[in-house]
Amino acid sequence: MAGPAEGDHVGVLLESLTDDERKHLFEFCDATAMEDLGAAVSILRSKDWDIGQALQSFFESPNNAANTGSTNSTSGLRQRATASIREQNRTNESQARNDTQQSARHLDSNSNHPSFALVPLVAWPFMLFLQLILFFIRSFLTLIGLGRIAAAGIPGADDNNSTPFSNHTPETRGNGSTSDAAQFKDYFERIYGSNHPPFFAGTYTRALETARRELKYLVVILWSKEHDDTERFGQALTHSRVIEFLSSPRYIVWVGDVSCSEAYRAAARLGVSAYPFVGLAALKPEPQLGTGSSGNNRFRLQVVARIEGLAGPVDANNTDALARELVRRLGAPIEANEQALHAARREQEARDSDRRIREQQNAAYEASLARDRERERLAREREQSEHAQRAEEERRQRELKNWENRREQWRWATLARIVREEKNDSNNSGNAGDGIPAKKRSAGRLQLRLEDGTRLVKTFAADTTMQDVFDFVETRGVAKEWEALKTTPHGDDLDAIQFPEEYTHEYDFALVSQFPRVVFDHTDATLGDVMAAQGLWPSAALIVEPLFESESESESEPEDKQDNETSSN
């Protein structure tokens, strides 16, 4: 019997709730037979007082059995709660009389007739019908050896959880199907020892993919720990005959317990009806509609042998006979399906050969394409280089032509200046009757031998600069043309020719005296002073000597302007 402290706690808890919350609380307690009001309030608050979600959460919880108590204890606790609610309703009557009266009538009805609340009245008929159906299903599964599935994967299998909200899938241990396989191997070795066929460590789907890819037989072993024949079957798996047979590299052995989700799904896919179960899957060609050739088949894994229950009509207690029968029934379909497996291997080898040939062809094509691209790149670079060289050569030719034109224009302009100066000297000179200008009475005579062998004798005044002498020699070519044609490339008016802009003339010759050998440069010094210093005044013989460069330098620098002028001469 509960003490007064428990009643006070219940009263305080109920006083903290609203009328709607108290109504939901009692409907929840009526449907679940739950005596712990604090736990019930926690469940309802976690679902925002949605009674449907709270009921589903309660019945799906594996620990709900600990939250249920006897009917008498629940009834007594519910009566104390009802009394507390009546007292609370009387204190609030002045503020909400109508709501309090309705809540009091509802709570009074729940306390006197708890089985006639709204939710239990609607839910219990369906729950009773479901329990009857589940009872028959569990009984049937137990008879055929699937009692573990009934306990783990059928709704309502647990008597303490027999509600419509129970989980519909078997329990899953570990962190996934791979963990299930590892745990099952540990369990098997702990019970039967480590001497067993090589169990595949991956999932059932992974085992299927591996068998299909590697063209192997897949042996699927499913059992239930609750079945009576499981222990004898486990002993048969450790028999040397079975180990030798299943250890062949042509087999992949996948073992699972149907209490785990992966094995349970595999059993459903294979349509297993009794345990232990052994299935042999082999590659078989799929029929190809509309094709008359069998040389391009598609292969898929198909079950070719099934052993449900202990193998054959043998003494179940005779492990050797059981192992021999298991090997016989698994080995019988091998010969019948070996031809299909060989065909699959040949087809895969043909595909692999075709793939290798295609890869080699693709590699050869890519290599040829790379060589073609390299040749195209080299040809493109060579063409670009040649184009750049041609453009550079054309630029140099244009610059050379422009330079030659400006040099020729400078010669004509210099000749025009010399002619004007001679004409001015002739007009401004005083003659003594001998026809010699007064400026040249103190002049000297120079005998010049030009580059082409022509000899000239020219009288120069003593104050004539060496620059003027060089200009005279430089213009001898255009002077001959003017004397012969009286016209120029720039027109008939010689005085109209101007000096070219941005041009500095460079002389490609020197004046040389042989006895003694003296090389004279073009300077602003007067001719009389320069010649007198060498003892050559007033008469001297000078040779026009070109400024040649060595042949190697001429070949290495063809763009040099002086070399071009020397070559033209």
C-alpha positions in Angstrom: 0.0 0.0 0.0 1.3 3.4 -0.9 2.2 5.8 1.9 1.1 9.4 2.5 4.3 10.8 1.0 3.5 9.1 -2.4 0.0 10.6 -2.3 1.3 14.1 -1.6 3.7 13.7 -4.6 0.9 12.6 -6.8 -1.2 15.6 -5.7 1.6 18.1 -6.4 2.2 16.5 -9.8 -1.5 16.7 -10.8 -1.9 20.3 -9.5 0.9 21.4 -11.9 -1.1 20.1 -15.0 -3.9 21.8 -16.9 -7.3 20.2 -17.3 -6.5 18.9 -20.9 -3.1 17.6 -19.7 -4.8 15.7 -16.9 -7.3 14.2 -19.3 -4.6 13.0 -21.7 -2.6 11.6 -18.7 -5.5 9.4 -17.6 -6.3 8.3 -21.1 -2.7 7.3 -21.5 -2.7 5.4 -18.2 -5.9 3.6 -19.0 -4.5 2.4 -22.4 -1.1 1.4 -21.0 -2.0 0.2 -17.5 1.0 2.3 -16.3 1.2 3.2 -12.6 4.2 5.6 -12.6 2.4 8.9 -13.3 5.8 10.8 -13.3 7.1 8.5 -16.2 3.8 8.9 -18.0 4.0 12.7 -17.8 7.6 12.6 -19.1 6.5 10.5 -22.1 3.5 12.8 -22.8 5.7 16.0 -22.5 8.3 14.5 -24.9 5.6 14.1 -27.5 4.0 17.6 -26.8 1.0 15.8 -25.2 0.1 14.0 -28.4 -1.5 10.9 -27.0 -1.2 8.9 -30.3 2.6 9.5 -30.6 3.0 8.9 -26.8 1.2 5.5 -27.1 3.4 4.5 -30.1 6.6 5.6 -28.3 5.5 3.6 -25.2 4.7 0.4 -27.0 7.9 0.6 -29.2 10.1 0.9 -26.1 11.8 -2.4 -25.1 11.6 -1.3 -21.4 7.9 -0.7 -21.1 7.5 -3.9 -19.1 9.3 -2.3 -16.2 6.8 0.6 -16.3 3.7 -1.6 -15.9 2.3 -2.9 -12.6 -0.5 -4.9 -11.2 -4.1 -3.9 -11.8 -4.8 -3.5 -8.1 -1.9 -1.1 -7.5 -2.8 0.9 -10.6 -6.4 1.1 -9.5 -5.5 2.4 -6.1 -3.1 4.9 -7.4 -5.6 6.1 -9.9 -8.2 6.6 -7.1 -5.8 8.7 -5.1 -5.1 10.8 -8.2 -8.8 11.2 -8.8 -9.3 12.5 -5.3 -6.5 15.0 -5.7 -8.0 16.2 -8.9 -11.4 16.7 -7.4 -9.9 18.8 -4.6 -8.0 20.9 -7.2 -11.1 21.4 -9.3 -13.1 22.7 -6.3 -10.4 25.3 -5.6 -10.6 26.6 -9.2 -14.4 26.4 -9.5 -14.9 30.2 -9.2 -12.6 30.9 -12.1 -13.7 28.2 -14.6 -16.8 26.6 -13.3 -18.0 25.0 -16.5 -14.6 23.6 -17.5 -14.0 22.3 -14.0 -17.3 20.6 -13.8 -16.7 18.8 -17.2 -13.2 17.8 -16.1 -14.5 16.5 -12.7 -17.3 14.5 -14.4 -14.8 13.0 -16.8 -12.2 12.2 -14.1 -14.9 10.7 -11.9 -16.0 8.5 -14.8 -12.4 7.4 -15.3 -12.0 6.6 -11.6 -15.2 4.6 -11.3 -15.2 2.9 -14.8 -11.6 3.1 -16.1 -12.2 0.5 -18.8 -14.7 2.7 -20.6 -12.5 5.6 -21.5 -12.6 6.8 -25.1 -9.2 5.5 -26.3 -9.4 2.1 -24.7 -12.9 1.7 -26.0 -11.7 2.2 -29.6 -8.3 0.5 -29.3 -8.9 -2.7 -27.4 -11.1 -4.5 -29.9 -8.4 -4.1 -32.6 -5.7 -5.1 -30.2 -7.6 -8.2 -29.1 -8.1 -9.2 -32.8 -4.5 -8.6 -33.5 -3.4 -10.7 -30.5 -5.5 -13.6 -31.8 -3.9 -13.4 -35.2 -0.4 -13.1 -33.8 -1.0 -16.1 -31.5 -1.8 -18.3 -34.5 1.1 -17.0 -36.5 3.6 -17.6 -33.6 2.2 -21.1 -33.0 2.6 -22.0 -36.7 6.1 -20.6 -36.9 7.1 -22.4 -33.8 5.9 -25.7 -35.3 8.0 -25.3 -38.4 11.1 -24.2 -36.5 10.8 -20.4 -36.9 10.2 -19.7 -33.3 13.2 -17.2 -33.2 11.7 -15.2 -36.1 8.4 -15.2 -34.2 10.1 -13.9 -31.1 12.3 -11.3 -32.9 10.6 -10.2 -36.1 6.8 -10.7 -35.8 4.8 -7.9 -34.3 3.6 -8.7 -30.8 5.9 -11.7 -30.4 7.0 -10.5 -27.0 4.1 -10.9 -24.5 5.2 -7.7 -22.7 5.3 -5.8 -26.0 2.3 -7.2 -27.8 0.9 -4.0 -29.3 0.3 -2.8 -32.8 3.4 -0.5 -32.5 6.0 -3.2 -32.0 9.0 -3.3 -34.2 8.5 -5.4 -37.4 12.2 -6.4 -38.1 14.5 -8.8 -36.4 17.0 -7.5 -33.9 20.3 -6.2 -35.3 23.5 -6.5 -33.3 26.7 -4.6 -33.9 27.2 -1.7 -36.3 26.0 -3.4 -39.5 25.8 -6.6 -41.5 29.6 -6.9 -41.7 29.7 -6.7 -37.9 26.9 -9.4 -37.9 29.1 -11.7 -40.0 32.1 -11.2 -37.7 30.0 -11.7 -34.6 28.5 -14.9 -36.0 31.9 -16.2 -36.8 33.1 -15.5 -33.2 29.9 -17.2 -31.9 30.4 -20.2 -34.1 34.1 -20.6 -33.1 33.2 -20.2 -29.4 30.6 -23.0 -29.6 32.1 -25.3 -32.3 35.7 -24.4 -32.5 37.8 -22.6 -35.1 38.0 -25.7 -37.5 35.3 -24.8 -40.0 34.9 -23.8 -43.7 36.1 -20.3 -44.6 33.1 -18.0 -43.9 32.7 -14.9 -46.1 33.3 -11.8 -43.9 31.1 -9.4 -45.8 27.4 -8.9 -46.3 25.1 -11.1 -48.2 24.9 -8.6 -51.1 28.7 -8.4 -51.1 28.9 -12.2 -51.3 26.6 -12.2 -54.3 28.6 -9.6 -56.1 31.9 -11.5 -55.4 30.5 -14.8 -56.6 29.2 -13.2 -59.8 32.4 -11.3 -60.5 34.8 -14.1 -59.7 32.5 -16.8 -61.3 32.2 -18.9 -58.2 29.5 -21.0 -56.5 27.8 -19.3 -53.6 26.8 -21.5 -50.6 24.3 -19.8 -48.4 23.9 -21.3 -44.9 21.0 -19.9 -42.7 20.1 -21.2 -39.3 18.2 -20.4 -36.2 19.7 -20.8 -32.8 16.3 -21.7 -31.4 15.9 -24.7 -33.7 16.5 -28.2 -32.4 18.7 -29.3 -35.3 21.0 -26.3 -35.1 23.6 -28.0 -32.8 23.9 -31.1 -34.9 24.1 -29.1 -38.1 26.9 -27.0 -36.5 28.8 -30.1 -35.7 28.4 -31.3 -39.3 29.9 -28.0 -40.5 33.1 -28.8 -38.6 33.4 -32.3 -40.1 36.6 -32.7 -42.2 34.6 -33.9 -45.2 32.5 -30.7 -45.2 35.5 -28.5 -44.5 37.5 -30.0 -47.4 34.6 -29.7 -49.8 33.7 -26.1 -48.9 37.3 -24.9 -48.7 37.7 -25.3 -52.4 38.4 -21.9 -54.1 35.4 -22.4 -56.3 33.1 -21.8 -53.4 32.1 -18.7 -51.4 30.4 -19.7 -48.1 28.1 -17.1 -46.4 26.6 -18.0 -43.1 24.0 -16.1 -41.1 21.7 -16.3 -38.2 18.1 -15.3 -39.0 17.9 -13.3 -35.8 20.1 -10.7 -37.6 18.6 -8.4 -40.2 20.9 -9.4 -43.1 20.2 -13.1 -42.7 16.5 -12.5 -42.1 16.3 -10.6 -45.4 18.3 -13.3 -47.2 15.9 -15.9 -45.9 12.9 -13.9 -47.1 14.5 -13.5 -50.6 15.3 -17.2 -50.8 11.8 -18.3 -49.5 13.2 -20.4 -46.7 10.6 -22.5 -44.9 12.7 -24.7 -42.6 16.0 -24.5 -40.8 18.9 -25.1 -41.0 19.0 -24.1 -44.6 21.7 -24.6 -47.2 21.4 -23.1 -50.7 23.8 -23.5 -53.6 23.7 -20.7 -56.2 25.5 -21.0 -59.5 25.8 -18.8 -62.6 23.3 -19.8 -65.3 22.6 -18.1 -68.6 19.6 -15.9 -68.9 17.3 -16.5 -71.9 17.8 -13.7 -74.4 14.6 -12.8 -76.3 15.0 -12.2 -80.0 18.5 -13.5 -80.3 19.3 -16.9 -81.9 23.0 -17.0 -80.9 24.1 -18.3 -77.5 27.6 -16.9 -77.7 26.6 -13.6 -76.1 24.6 -14.7 -73.0 24.1 -12.9 -69.8 24.6 -14.9 -66.7 23.0 -14.5 -63.3 23.2 -16.4 -60.0 20.4 -18.9 -59.5 19.7 -21.4 -56.7 20.4 -24.9 -58.1 20.2 -26.8 -54.8 18.3 -26.3 -51.6 18.6 -28.3 -48.3 15.9 -27.3 -45.8 16.3 -29.1 -42.5 18.9 -31.8 -41.9 20.2 -33.3 -45.1 18.5 -36.5 -46.2 16.9 -39.4 -44.5 20.0 -40.1 -42.3 20.5 -40.6 -38.7 20.6 -37.1 -37.3 22.9 -38.2 -34.5 25.5 -39.6 -37.0 27.6 -36.6 -37.8 29.7 -38.4 -40.3 26.6 -39.6 -42.2 25.1 -36.1 -42.0 28.3 -34.6 -43.4 28.5 -37.1 -46.2 24.9 -36.5 -47.2 25.5 -32.7 -47.1 28.5 -33.0 -49.4 26.6 -35.4 -51.7 23.6 -33.1 -52.1 25.8 -30.0 -52.7 28.1 -31.8 -55.1 25.4 -33.3 -57.2 24.4 -30.1 -59.0 28.0 -29.1 -59.7 28.5 -31.4 -62.7 25.2 -30.3 -64.2 26.1 -26.6 -63.8 29.8 -26.9 -64.6 29.2 -26.4 -68.3 27.3 -23.2 -67.7 30.1 -22.0 -65.4 32.7 -22.8 -68.0 30.7 -21.0 -70.6 30.6 -18.0 -68.3 34.3 -18.2 -67.7 34.9 -18.4 -71.5 32.7 -15.5 -72.1 34.3 -13.5 -69.4 37.8 -14.3 -70.8 36.5 -13.3 -74.3 35.2 -10.0 -72.8 38.5 -9.5 -71.0 40.4 -10.3 -74.2 38.2 -7.9 -76.1 38.7 -5.3 -73.4 42.5 -5.7 -73.5 42.5 -5.5 -77.3 40.3 -2.3 -77.1 42.6 -0.9 -74.5 45.7 -1.7 -76.6 44.0 -0.2 -79.7 43.0 2.9 -77.7 46.5 3.2 -76.4 47.9 2.9 -79.9 45.4 5.4 -81.2 46.2 7.8 -78.4 49.9 7.4 -79.0 49.4 8.0 -82.8 47.2 10.9 -82.0 49.9 12.3 -79.6 52.5 11.9 -82.3 50.3 13.6 -84.9 49.6 16.4 -82.4 53.4 16.7 -81.7 54.1 16.9 -85.5 51.4 19.5 -85.9 52.8 21.4 -83.0 56.4 21.3 -84.4 55.1 22.2 -87.9 53.1 25.1 -86.4 56.1 26.3 -84.4 58.4 26.0 -87.4 55.9 27.9 -89.6 55.6 30.6 -86.9 59.3 30.8 -86.6 59.7 31.1 -90.4 57.0 33.7 -90.5 58.7 35.6 -87.8 62.0 35.3 -89.6 60.4 36.5 -92.9 58.8 39.4 -91.1 62.1 40.3 -89.4 63.9 40.1 -92.8 61.3 42.2 -94.4 61.6 44.7 -91.6 65.4 44.8 -92.0 65.0 45.2 -95.8 62.6 48.1 -95.3 64.9 49.8 -92.8 67.9 49.2 -95.2 66.0 50.6 -98.1 64.8 53.6 -96.1 68.4 54.1 -94.9 69.8 53.9 -98.4 67.1 56.3 -99.7 67.9 58.8 -97.0 71.7 58.4 -97.6 71.1 59.0 -101.3 69.0 62.1 -100.5 71.8 63.4 -98.2 74.3 63.0 -101.1 72.2 65.0 -103.4 71.5 67.7 -100.8 75.3 67.8 -100.1 76.0 68.1 -103.8 73.5 71.0 -104.1 75.3 72.8 -101.2 78.7 72.3 -102.8 77.5 73.6 -106.1 75.9 76.6 -104.4 79.1 77.4 -102.5 81.3 77.1 -105.6 78.9 79.4 -107.4 78.9 81.9 -104.6 82.7 81.8 -104.5 82.9 82.4 -108.2 80.6 85.3 -108.1 82.2 87.0 -105.0 85.8 86.5 -106.0 88.0 89.2 -107.5 89.9 88.0 -110.5 93.5 89.0 -111.4 93.0 88.2 -115.0 94.1 84.6 -114.7 90.6 83.2 -113.8 91.6 82.0 -110.4 89.3 83.1 -107.5 91.0 85.3 -104.9 90.2 82.8 -102.1 92.1 80.1 -103.9 95.3 82.0 -104.5 96.5 80.5 -101.2 95.0 77.1 -102.0 96.6 73.7 -102.3 96.1 71.0 -104.8 94.9 67.5 -103.9 95.2 64.6 -106.2 92.5 62.1 -105.3 92.2 58.5 -106.4 88.7 57.2 -105.9 87.6 53.6 -105.0 86.8 52.8 -108.7 90.3 54.0 -109.7 89.2 57.4 -111.1 91.8 60.1 -110.5 90.7 63.7 -109.7 92.7 66.8 -109.2 90.9 69.4 -107.1 92.1 72.7 -105.7 91.0 73.5 -102.2 91.4 76.7 -100.2 93.6 76.4 -97.1 90.7 77.2 -94.8 88.6 74.3 -96.3 87.7 71.8 -93.6 88.5 68.1 -93.8 84.7 67.6 -93.5 84.3 69.5 -96.8 86.9 67.3 -98.5 85.1 64.2 -97.3 81.7 65.6 -98.6 83.3 66.3 -102.0 84.6 62.7 -102.3 81.2 61.3 -101.0 79.2 63.2 -103.7 81.3 62.2 -106.7 78.9 59.5 -107.8 75.8 61.7 -107.8 77.9 64.5 -109.4 78.6 62.4 -112.4 74.9 61.6 -112.7 74.0 65.3 -112.5 76.6 66.4 -115.0 75.3 63.7 -117.4 71.5 64.0 -117.0 71.0 67.4 -115.3 68.2 65.8 -113.2 67.9 64.0 -109.9 65.6 61.2 -108.5 64.0 64.1 -106.5 63.3 66.4 -109.5 65.2 68.7 -111.8 65.7 71.4 -109.3 68.9 70.6 -107.5 68.6 73.5 -105.0 65.2 72.2 -103.9 66.6 69.0 -102.4 66.5 69.1 -98.6 68.6 67.1 -96.1 66.7 64.1 -94.7 65.4 64.4 -91.2 66.7 62.2 -88.3 69.7 61.1 -90.4 73.3 61.1 -89.4 75.6 60.4 -92.3 78.5 57.9 -91.7 81.4 57.8 -94.1 82.5 54.3 -95.2 86.0 55.4 -96.4 89.1 57.2 -95.2 91.6 59.5 -97.0 95.1 58.0 -96.8 98.5 59.4 -97.7 100.9 56.7 -98.6 104.2 58.6 -98.3 104.3 58.9 -95.4 101.2 56.8 -94.6 98.8 59.0 -92.8 95.1 58.3 -92.4 92.9 61.4 -92.3 89.6 61.6 -90.7 86.7 63.9 -91.3 87.0 66.7 -88.8 86.4 70.5 -88.6 90.2 71.1 -88.8 91.3 73.1 -91.9 92.9 71.3 -94.8 96.0 73.6 -94.8 96.7 73.0 -91.1 96.3 69.2 -91.3 98.3 68.8 -94.5 101.1 71.3 -93.4 101.4 69.3 -90.2 102.3 66.2 -92.3 104.5 68.2 -94.7 102.0 67.7 -97.5 101.0 71.2 -98.2 100.3 72.7 -100.7 100.3 69.6 -102.8 99.3 66.1 -101.8 98.2 62.8 -103.2 95.4 61.0 -101.3 93.8 57.7 -101.8 90.1 57.0 -101.0 90.4 53.8 -99.0 87.2 51.9 -98.0 86.7 50.9 -94.4 86.6 47.1 -94.8 85.6 44.7 -92.0 86.8 41.1 -91.7 84.9 38.5 -93.7 83.7 36.6 -90.6 82.3 39.8 -89.1 80.7 40.6 -92.4 78.9 37.2 -92.4 77.9 37.4 -88.8 76.4 40.9 -89.0 74.7 41.2 -92.5 72.4 43.8 -91.1 75.2 46.3 -90.5 74.6 49.3 -92.6 78.3 50.0 -93.3 78.8 46.4 -94.5 75.9 46.8 -96.9 77.3 49.9 -98.3 80.7 48.3 -98.7 79.2 45.3 -100.4 77.3 47.5 -102.8 80.5 49.4 -103.7 
